[in-house]
Amino acid sequence: MDAFYASVEQRDNPALKGKPVIVGSPPTQRGVVAAASYEARKFGVRSAMPSVTAGRLCPKGVFVRPRMEAYRNESHEIMAIVQEFAGELIQQVSVDEAYVDVSVLHQGATADESLELALPLARQIKAAIRARRQLNATIGVAPNKLLAKLASDYQKPDGLTIIRDSEKVAFLQPLPVRSLHGIGKVTEENLQRAGIHTVGDLQNHAGDLRALVGSWGPELKRFAFGEDDRPLDLDDEVKSISSENTFLRDTDDRPTLRACLKEQAEDVSASLGKRRLAAHTVQVKIRYGDFTSLTRQISMEEPLTDAKEIYRLGCWLLARERLVNRPLRLLGLGVSGLVETRASQLRLPFAS
């Protein structure tokens, strides 16, 4: 879906159409941006940015409080439309994004013929979502998940891109290496130091990529040529990554708690990186001396991977909810709503 949270707000309140809508706390309060419309993104406003920063970048931005229940309900309606047209083979990866496998509808066709036959279905899905939900979707049609994801990001908003099997190598060549699934900031820096800046450079690299990226080298080489045999993950079990610390003595010492939270954020971020995942939701967990436990969370439209962002959102949740009102026995930080990484997810700005 295109700028999902903000688009729902613009649809439900026509006065917001065409305006730079920022979903999140107002800039006069200590808060963060959950999502931004395309009009606001032109000013540099991004998900997870402090609201005060967003207000400074976009003085005429219209701030709207998040309505997570409305977005979840809308997601349910949209996925039902997709299932109606495309069948049961759907992997929903976030509230506004899914993979669909329709290859069974075109058995006997060549790879490129199958893709061409899928284009009318993609147009029908886009038209049905627009007609029934008054929202725009962008769809990528390709031979596998890697390329379909790239295609879905290629012509936003309201786009439809096909990457044919016969054209995939040429399509990939000019793209930055960061575009490939699983390449984060550290891996990108390692590759660039070796003179590898584009996917074409990866395709032409004669050496062993394991020297640069470890055991992932052979798979990365396949990705560079558009080869990806990952099946849809049809398991809808909620997955999460978290880190917790139980203190030897209950404490409300702020420096101690911040240091703990920072270390947890780094652990969680490292775990996301190893699994080549990003997270939509950040959660804090606290336990007091009487064993009373509380959790609070916040969800972003654009997923997170960076330890600084996860740490800052954890600190914000503790402050917003005034959770450290007495000494803590336990402090935990976690993420959920996990999705596969992509380039745009790894460029979120950080401001203290």
Buried (B, 14 or more C-beta within 10 A) or exposed (E): BBBBBBBBBBBEEEEBEEBBBBBBBBBEEEBBBBBBBBBBBEBBBBBBBBBBBBBBBBEEBBBBEBBBEEBEEBBEEBBEBBBEBBBEBBBBBBBBBBBBBBBEBBEEBEEBEBBBBBEEBBEBBBEBBEEEBEBBBBBBBBBBBBBBBBBBBBEBEEBBBBBBBEBBBEBBBEBBBBBBBBBBEEBBEBBBEBEBBBBBBBBEBEEEBEEBBEEBBEBBBEBBEBBBEEEBBEEEEEBEBBBEBEBEEBBEBEEBBBEBBBBBBBBBBEBBBEBBBBBBBBBBBBBBEEEEEEBBBBBBBBBBBBBBBBBBBBBBBBEBBEBBEEEBBBBBBBBBBBBBBBBBBBEBBBEE
